[in-house]
Amino acid sequence: MTKRNLDPIKIGNSSQLFVDEYLIDSKKNLDLKLHSLIPRETALELDAPWEGLTCDYHTVFQDGKLFRMYYRGTSHSGYTIDSMLSKKEKVIQPHPETICYAESEDGINWAKPSLGLFEFEGNKNNNIVWMSDNHDLVPFRDENPSCKEDERYKGIVWVKNFIFAVKSPDGLKWSLMRDEPILTDGPFDSQNVPMWDPFRSCYVIFTRGKIGQGGSFGGGYRWIRMATSENFLDWSDLIPIETPGSPIEHLYTNGIVSYKRSPGLYLGFPRRFSPSRLPFEDSNWPGTSDSVFMSSRDGINWDRRFLESFVRPGLDDRNWTSRNNLLSCGILQTSNTELSMYILRHRDFPSCRFDRATIRLDGFVSLNGGYSGGEMTTELLEFSGENLYLNYSTSASGFIKVELQDFQGKYIEGYSVEDSPEIFGDKCEGLIKWKNGPNLPIESIRSGLVKMRFVLKDADIYSFKFA
């Protein structure tokens, strides 16, 4: 990543994550460390006749006190490996694709409400919210201040390689915003992700694309493109994203979110596809999949320094079929210390399901110091607030120290490393104190500009914020 200019980074009072080196001026004996999701319980079993073996493309978001989930219901039995089925398992037969809905009050216990909106095999007792000649529906709650109430929920559907805009007043009853497609320059045969970005005050969409040569996808590689819009109907040209310094791989989906706790930051969780691998001798379809992590400050230039898998298939053979291990599009905060995501498992089998997994608040990547210790100095930051809070974890013998520096890089009297007690423990929002207390030396900081020096020993810092 190229170093930025000398202008201060405006961070206000939002959380700042160490997913890249954007905030870092210099560091010694410290690394950025990618962390892993912790498997939890099964969130949703996909065993209804209108769901099936190949459900996927799930989207989650918070709507007030309610968590919503939307997903595609499909059952293509041709992917199933018959030798891996038990005698008691029932294979749901192929059917027209559906878009299904589930909801939860805690992100842990999910229900499929009977909505009565669409008839399936003569019965409306189901949780279907959309049926058409479509590939998927990816919705979001529109937080645009100018949004009309009957369009409070927006989304896109892919039909015959065109993308159409849809709207809803309640997130359940959907209709086309217009008869004509909003994007026509395919390919779009994947989970295309729209959103309102409050930091940039525009709509953004990330779609499938194709780049490179020599790959198995029409002679190239499955990739990601970005476009923007002021009104959700008229879009800029789609531009392929850039991932400098990383290899070209099949990124089957994008799973991109605008991370609300840190405005301006995009996080992506693409499903990475290896199309030629044959995990089982009697596999009907070649290929294996996992999910990876990436980040961006503008949506076009992405940091893929972590090439290792973020979600592995694991020990369970049923997670090694070709299009498994897809992460939900969307992240839910399910406690004061925890984020939840939802992983597609057992695709191609009657046990197809979404499993919940968790990670620490802001805990995707940390600034990590080993036992020998190290230090880091930030770029010049422009903040607002009277106190500093760290999201950190140390060992029982590890510690963190924090020094405040002025815009010239000189430590501020009373806030040097020597004035910082050893900080140890494990907190998602720990108030930082110096010998004189926690209050920042506002009178000594010119125009809210400050640099920080962190000293770490056997410790991790995930994020920080001023408030």
C-alpha positions as CSV (number, residue, x, y, z in Angstrom):
1,M,0.0,0.0,0.0
2,T,1.4,3.4,-1.0
3,K,2.0,5.8,1.9
4,R,-0.5,8.7,2.0
5,N,0.4,12.4,2.1
6,L,1.1,14.4,5.2
7,D,-2.4,15.6,5.8
8,P,-3.9,14.3,9.0
9,I,-6.3,11.4,8.9
10,K,-9.7,12.5,10.0
11,I,-11.1,9.9,12.4
12,G,-13.5,11.8,14.6
13,N,-14.8,9.5,17.3
14,S,-15.4,6.3,15.3
15,S,-13.6,3.0,15.8
16,Q,-10.4,2.6,13.9
17,L,-9.4,-0.9,12.9
18,F,-5.9,-2.3,12.0
19,V,-7.0,-4.2,8.9
20,D,-4.2,-2.6,6.9
21,E,-1.4,-0.1,7.4
22,Y,-3.4,3.0,6.6
23,L,-3.1,4.4,10.2
24,I,0.5,3.3,10.6
25,D,3.5,5.6,10.2
26,S,6.1,3.1,11.4
27,K,6.3,-0.1,13.3
28,K,9.0,-2.4,14.7
29,N,8.7,-6.1,15.6
30,L,4.9,-6.0,15.3
31,D,2.7,-7.7,12.7
32,L,-0.9,-7.5,11.5
33,K,-2.6,-10.8,12.4
34,L,-5.8,-12.2,10.9
35,H,-8.1,-13.9,13.4
36,S,-10.6,-16.7,12.9
37,L,-14.3,-17.1,13.4
38,I,-15.5,-19.2,16.3
39,P,-18.0,-21.9,15.3
40,R,-21.3,-21.7,17.2
41,E,-24.7,-23.4,16.7
42,T,-26.7,-24.1,13.6
43,A,-28.8,-21.0,13.0
44,L,-31.1,-22.3,10.3
45,E,-31.8,-25.7,8.8
46,L,-32.9,-25.5,5.1
47,D,-35.1,-28.5,4.9
48,A,-38.5,-27.1,3.7
49,P,-39.7,-28.3,0.3
50,W,-39.2,-24.8,-1.1
51,E,-35.6,-24.6,0.2
52,G,-33.3,-27.6,-0.4
53,L,-29.9,-28.9,-1.1
54,T,-28.4,-25.9,-2.8
55,C,-29.7,-22.9,-0.8
56,D,-27.2,-20.1,-0.5
57,Y,-26.7,-16.3,-1.1
58,H,-27.9,-15.3,2.3
59,T,-28.0,-11.7,3.4
60,V,-28.5,-10.4,7.0
61,F,-29.0,-7.0,8.5
62,Q,-30.3,-5.3,11.6
63,D,-33.6,-3.5,11.4
64,G,-34.3,-1.8,14.8
65,K,-34.6,-4.6,17.4
66,L,-35.1,-7.2,14.7
67,F,-32.5,-9.2,12.7
68,R,-33.5,-10.1,9.2
69,M,-32.2,-12.9,6.9
70,Y,-32.9,-13.4,3.2
71,Y,-31.7,-16.4,1.2
72,R,-32.2,-18.3,-2.0
73,G,-34.2,-21.6,-1.9
74,T,-33.0,-24.1,-4.5
75,S,-32.5,-27.8,-4.7
76,H,-30.3,-29.1,-7.6
77,S,-29.9,-32.8,-6.8
78,G,-27.2,-33.2,-9.5
79,Y,-24.6,-31.8,-7.2
80,T,-25.2,-34.4,-4.5
81,I,-22.8,-37.3,-3.9
82,D,-25.1,-40.3,-3.4
83,S,-22.5,-42.4,-1.6
84,M,-22.4,-39.8,1.2
85,L,-26.1,-40.0,1.9
86,S,-27.6,-42.0,4.7
87,K,-30.5,-44.3,4.0
88,K,-32.9,-42.1,6.0
89,E,-32.1,-38.8,4.3
90,K,-34.7,-37.4,2.0
91,V,-33.4,-35.4,-1.1
92,I,-35.6,-32.4,-1.8
93,Q,-36.4,-32.5,-5.5
94,P,-35.6,-29.6,-7.9
95,H,-38.2,-26.8,-7.9
96,P,-38.5,-23.2,-9.1
97,E,-36.1,-20.9,-7.2
98,T,-37.5,-19.0,-4.3
99,I,-36.3,-16.2,-2.0
100,C,-37.0,-17.0,1.6
101,Y,-37.1,-15.0,4.8
102,A,-36.2,-15.6,8.4
103,E,-36.0,-13.3,11.5
104,S,-34.5,-13.2,14.9
105,E,-34.5,-11.1,18.0
106,D,-31.1,-12.1,19.1
107,G,-29.2,-13.4,16.0
108,I,-29.1,-16.8,17.6
109,N,-32.6,-18.2,17.5
110,W,-34.1,-17.8,14.1
111,A,-37.7,-18.3,12.9
112,K,-39.3,-18.8,9.5
113,P,-42.6,-16.9,9.7
114,S,-45.6,-18.1,7.6
115,L,-46.1,-15.1,5.4
116,G,-48.8,-16.3,3.0
117,L,-47.4,-14.2,0.1
118,F,-46.6,-16.9,-2.5
119,E,-48.1,-20.2,-3.3
120,F,-45.8,-23.2,-3.4
121,E,-47.2,-26.5,-4.6
122,G,-50.7,-25.3,-3.8
123,N,-50.0,-23.9,-0.4
124,K,-49.2,-20.4,0.9
125,N,-48.0,-21.5,4.3
126,N,-44.4,-20.7,3.8
127,N,-41.7,-18.0,4.3
128,I,-41.3,-17.1,0.6
129,V,-41.0,-13.3,-0.2
130,W,-40.2,-13.5,-3.9
131,M,-40.6,-15.9,-6.8
132,S,-39.7,-15.1,-10.3
133,D,-37.3,-16.2,-13.1
134,N,-34.5,-14.8,-10.9
135,H,-31.1,-15.9,-9.6
136,D,-31.2,-14.2,-6.2
137,L,-32.5,-11.2,-4.3
138,V,-30.0,-9.1,-2.2
139,P,-31.8,-6.5,-0.1
140,F,-30.8,-3.8,2.4
141,R,-32.5,-1.2,4.6
142,D,-32.1,2.1,3.0
143,E,-30.8,4.7,5.5
144,N,-30.6,7.5,2.8
145,P,-32.3,10.5,4.5
146,S,-34.1,11.2,1.3
147,C,-35.5,7.7,0.9
148,K,-39.3,7.4,0.3
149,E,-41.1,5.3,2.9
150,D,-42.5,2.9,0.3
151,E,-38.9,2.3,-0.8
152,R,-37.4,2.0,2.7
153,Y,-36.1,-1.5,1.7
154,K,-34.3,-1.8,-1.6
155,G,-32.6,-4.6,-3.3
156,I,-31.6,-6.1,-6.6
157,V,-32.5,-9.3,-8.5
158,W,-30.7,-10.9,-11.3
159,V,-32.8,-12.1,-14.2
160,K,-31.5,-13.5,-17.5
161,N,-28.1,-11.8,-16.9
162,F,-29.6,-8.3,-16.2
163,I,-29.9,-6.7,-12.8
164,F,-33.2,-5.1,-11.8
165,A,-34.0,-2.9,-8.8
166,V,-36.7,-3.8,-6.3
167,K,-38.3,-2.0,-3.4
168,S,-40.5,-2.8,-0.4
169,P,-42.2,-0.7,2.3
170,D,-41.8,-3.4,4.9
171,G,-39.0,-5.8,3.8
172,L,-41.6,-8.5,2.9
173,K,-43.7,-7.4,0.0
174,W,-41.4,-6.6,-2.9
175,S,-42.0,-5.1,-6.4
176,L,-39.9,-3.9,-9.3
177,M,-38.9,-0.2,-9.2
178,R,-39.1,-0.1,-12.9
179,D,-39.5,-2.6,-15.8
180,E,-36.1,-1.9,-17.3
181,P,-32.9,-3.3,-15.8
182,I,-30.5,-1.0,-14.0
183,L,-27.4,-2.9,-15.1
184,T,-26.9,-4.9,-18.3
185,D,-23.1,-5.3,-18.6
186,G,-22.8,-8.9,-17.3
187,P,-21.8,-11.4,-16.1
188,F,-23.9,-11.1,-12.9
189,D,-24.4,-14.8,-12.1
190,S,-23.5,-14.5,-8.4
191,Q,-24.5,-12.7,-5.2
192,N,-24.4,-9.0,-6.3
193,V,-24.4,-6.7,-3.4
194,P,-26.0,-3.2,-3.2
195,M,-26.0,-0.8,-0.3
196,W,-26.4,2.8,0.8
197,D,-23.0,4.2,1.9
198,P,-23.6,7.1,4.4
199,F,-19.9,8.0,4.4
200,R,-20.0,8.7,0.7
201,S,-23.6,9.7,0.5
202,C,-24.4,7.5,-2.5
203,Y,-25.5,4.0,-3.4
204,V,-22.8,1.4,-4.2
205,I,-23.0,-2.0,-5.8
206,F,-20.5,-4.7,-6.1
207,T,-21.1,-7.3,-8.8
208,R,-19.5,-10.2,-10.4
209,G,-17.1,-9.6,-13.2
210,K,-14.4,-11.3,-15.2
211,I,-10.7,-10.5,-15.5
212,G,-7.5,-12.1,-16.8
213,Q,-6.8,-14.8,-19.2
214,G,-6.4,-18.6,-19.0
215,G,-9.0,-19.2,-16.3
216,S,-11.9,-21.6,-16.4
217,F,-14.6,-18.8,-16.4
218,G,-15.1,-17.9,-20.1
219,G,-11.3,-17.9,-20.5
220,G,-10.8,-15.7,-17.4
221,Y,-11.4,-15.5,-13.7
222,R,-14.4,-14.7,-11.6
223,W,-13.9,-11.2,-10.2
224,I,-15.6,-8.2,-8.6
225,R,-16.7,-4.9,-10.0
226,M,-18.0,-1.7,-8.4
227,A,-20.4,1.1,-9.5
228,T,-22.1,4.0,-7.7
229,S,-25.4,5.8,-8.1
230,E,-27.2,8.9,-6.7
231,N,-30.8,7.4,-7.1
232,F,-30.3,3.6,-7.3
233,L,-31.6,3.5,-10.8
234,D,-28.9,5.3,-12.9
235,W,-25.4,3.8,-12.3
236,S,-21.8,4.7,-13.2
237,D,-19.8,2.3,-15.3
238,L,-18.8,-0.9,-13.5
239,I,-15.1,-0.9,-12.7
240,P,-13.1,-4.0,-11.7
241,I,-11.5,-3.8,-8.3
242,E,-7.8,-3.8,-7.8
243,T,-5.8,-6.0,-5.4
244,P,-2.2,-5.0,-5.8
245,G,0.4,-7.6,-4.9
246,S,-2.0,-10.5,-4.7
247,P,-2.6,-13.3,-7.1
248,I,-5.7,-13.5,-9.3
249,E,-8.0,-16.1,-8.0
250,H,-11.6,-17.0,-8.6
251,L,-13.6,-14.8,-6.3
252,Y,-17.0,-16.4,-6.7
253,T,-18.9,-13.9,-4.5
254,N,-17.8,-10.7,-2.8
255,G,-19.6,-10.5,0.6
256,I,-18.8,-6.8,0.9
257,V,-20.1,-4.6,3.7
258,S,-19.7,-1.0,4.6
259,Y,-18.5,-1.5,8.2
260,K,-20.8,0.8,10.2
261,R,-18.5,1.0,13.3
262,S,-15.8,2.6,11.1
263,P,-17.4,4.8,8.4
264,G,-15.4,4.8,5.1
265,L,-14.1,1.2,5.6
266,Y,-15.3,-1.6,3.4
267,L,-14.8,-5.2,4.5
268,G,-15.1,-8.1,2.0
269,F,-15.5,-11.8,2.5
270,P,-15.4,-13.4,-0.9
271,R,-16.0,-17.1,-1.5
272,R,-12.8,-18.3,-3.1
273,F,-13.3,-21.0,-5.7
274,S,-10.7,-23.6,-6.9
275,P,-12.6,-25.0,-9.9
276,S,-10.4,-27.9,-10.9
277,R,-10.1,-29.8,-7.6
278,L,-11.9,-33.1,-7.1
279,P,-12.3,-33.8,-3.4
280,F,-14.0,-37.1,-3.9
281,E,-13.7,-39.8,-6.6
282,D,-17.4,-39.8,-7.2
283,S,-17.9,-36.0,-7.1
284,N,-20.5,-34.9,-9.7
285,W,-19.0,-31.4,-9.9
286,P,-15.4,-30.5,-9.5
287,G,-14.2,-27.6,-7.3
288,T,-13.6,-26.6,-3.7
289,S,-14.4,-23.4,-1.9
290,D,-13.5,-21.4,1.2
291,S,-13.9,-17.7,2.2
292,V,-11.2,-15.1,2.5
293,F,-10.9,-11.6,4.0
294,M,-10.0,-8.3,2.4
295,S,-10.5,-4.6,3.1
296,S,-10.7,-1.3,1.3
297,R,-10.8,2.5,2.0
298,D,-12.4,3.4,-1.4
299,G,-14.1,0.3,-2.8
300,I,-11.8,0.0,-5.8
301,N,-8.4,-0.6,-4.2
302,W,-8.4,-3.6,-2.0
303,D,-5.9,-4.9,0.5
304,R,-5.5,-8.7,0.3
305,R,-2.4,-9.1,2.4
306,F,-4.1,-12.0,4.1
307,L,-4.2,-14.7,1.4
308,E,-4.9,-17.5,3.8
309,S,-8.4,-18.7,4.3
310,F,-10.7,-16.9,6.7
311,V,-13.3,-19.8,6.7
312,R,-12.0,-23.3,6.0
313,P,-14.1,-26.4,5.1
314,G,-12.7,-28.2,8.1
315,L,-13.0,-31.9,9.2
316,D,-16.6,-32.4,7.9
317,D,-16.5,-34.0,4.5
318,R,-19.9,-32.4,3.6
319,N,-18.2,-29.0,3.6
320,W,-15.8,-30.0,0.8
321,T,-18.2,-29.9,-2.2
322,S,-17.7,-27.2,-4.8
323,R,-19.7,-24.2,-3.7
324,N,-19.7,-24.5,0.1
325,N,-18.5,-22.3,3.0
326,L,-20.1,-19.1,1.8
327,L,-20.2,-16.3,4.4
328,S,-23.4,-14.2,4.9
329,C,-23.5,-10.9,3.2
330,G,-23.8,-8.8,6.4
331,I,-22.5,-8.8,9.9
332,L,-24.7,-8.6,13.0
333,Q,-23.6,-7.3,16.5
334,T,-25.2,-9.9,18.8
335,S,-23.6,-8.6,22.1
336,N,-21.5,-5.8,23.5
337,T,-18.4,-7.9,22.7
338,E,-19.4,-10.1,19.8
339,L,-20.2,-10.0,16.0
340,S,-22.0,-12.8,14.3
341,M,-21.7,-14.1,10.7
342,Y,-23.5,-17.1,9.1
343,I,-21.7,-19.8,7.1
344,L,-23.3,-22.0,4.5
345,R,-22.5,-25.6,5.4
346,H,-23.4,-29.0,3.9
347,R,-24.4,-27.5,0.5
348,D,-25.5,-30.2,-1.9
349,F,-26.9,-32.4,1.0
350,P,-30.2,-32.7,2.8
351,S,-28.5,-31.3,5.9
352,C,-27.8,-28.0,4.1
353,R,-27.8,-25.2,6.7
354,F,-26.5,-21.9,7.9
355,D,-24.2,-22.1,10.9
356,R,-23.6,-19.1,13.1
357,A,-20.0,-18.1,13.9
358,T,-18.7,-15.3,16.0
359,I,-15.7,-13.0,16.3
360,R,-14.7,-10.3,18.7
361,L,-16.0,-6.8,18.2
362,D,-13.8,-5.3,15.5
363,G,-11.7,-8.4,15.9
364,F,-10.9,-9.4,12.3
365,V,-7.3,-8.2,12.4
366,S,-5.1,-7.1,15.3
367,L,-1.8,-5.2,15.7
368,N,0.1,-8.1,17.3
369,G,3.2,-8.0,19.5
370,G,5.0,-11.1,20.5
371,Y,6.8,-11.9,23.8
372,S,9.9,-10.0,22.7
373,G,7.9,-6.8,22.3
374,G,7.6,-4.2,19.6
375,E,6.2,-0.7,18.9
376,M,4.2,1.3,16.4
377,T,3.6,5.0,15.8
378,T,0.5,6.2,14.0
379,E,0.1,8.7,11.3
380,L,-1.1,12.2,12.3
381,L,-4.7,11.9,13.4
382,E,-7.5,14.5,13.7
383,F,-9.9,13.3,16.3
384,S,-12.8,14.5,18.5
385,G,-13.3,13.5,22.2
386,E,-11.8,13.7,25.6
387,N,-10.7,10.1,26.2
388,L,-9.0,7.3,24.4
389,Y,-10.4,3.7,24.4
390,L,-8.7,0.6,23.2
391,N,-10.0,-2.8,22.1
392,Y,-7.2,-5.0,23.3
393,S,-6.1,-8.3,24.8
394,T,-2.9,-9.3,26.6
395,S,-1.5,-12.4,28.1
396,A,-1.2,-12.6,31.9
397,S,2.4,-11.3,31.6
398,G,2.0,-9.1,28.6
399,F,1.2,-5.4,28.5
400,I,0.5,-2.3,26.3
401,K,1.7,1.2,26.8
402,V,0.5,4.3,25.0
403,E,2.2,7.6,24.3
404,L,0.6,10.7,22.9
405,Q,2.7,12.9,20.6
406,D,2.1,16.3,19.1
407,F,1.9,17.0,15.4
408,Q,5.7,17.2,15.2
409,G,6.1,13.7,16.7
410,K,7.3,14.9,20.2
411,Y,5.8,13.3,23.2
412,I,3.4,15.4,25.2
413,E,4.4,16.2,28.8
414,G,2.7,13.8,31.2
415,Y,1.6,11.4,28.3
416,S,4.9,9.7,27.4
417,V,5.5,5.9,27.5
418,E,7.1,6.4,30.9
419,D,3.9,8.1,32.1
420,S,1.7,5.2,30.9
421,P,1.1,2.4,33.4
422,E,1.3,-1.2,32.0
423,I,-2.1,-1.9,30.5
424,F,-3.0,-5.6,30.8
425,G,-6.2,-7.6,30.5
426,D,-8.9,-8.1,27.9
427,K,-11.4,-5.4,27.0
428,C,-13.4,-4.4,24.0
429,E,-13.6,-0.8,25.2
430,G,-10.9,-0.1,27.8
431,L,-10.5,3.5,29.0
432,I,-6.8,4.4,28.8
433,K,-5.2,6.2,31.7
434,W,-1.9,7.9,32.3
435,K,-0.3,8.8,35.7
436,N,-2.4,12.0,35.7
437,G,-5.6,10.2,34.7
438,P,-7.6,9.4,31.6
439,N,-8.4,12.9,30.3
440,L,-6.6,13.9,27.1
441,P,-4.4,17.0,27.2
442,I,-6.7,19.0,24.9
443,E,-4.9,22.3,25.6
444,S,-1.6,20.7,24.4
445,I,-3.0,19.2,21.3
446,R,-3.1,21.6,18.4
447,S,-6.5,21.6,16.6
448,G,-7.2,18.1,17.7
449,L,-4.2,16.6,16.0
450,V,-2.2,13.8,17.6
451,K,0.1,10.9,16.9
452,M,0.1,7.8,19.1
453,R,2.9,5.4,20.0
454,F,1.9,2.0,21.1
455,V,4.4,-0.4,22.9
456,L,3.2,-4.0,23.0
457,K,4.5,-7.2,24.6
458,D,2.5,-10.4,24.1
459,A,-0.5,-8.4,23.3
460,D,-3.0,-7.5,20.6
461,I,-4.8,-4.2,19.7
462,Y,-7.9,-4.6,17.5
463,S,-9.1,-1.1,17.3
464,F,-9.2,2.3,19.1
465,K,-11.4,5.3,19.3
466,F,-11.6,8.7,20.9
467,A,-14.8,9.7,22.7
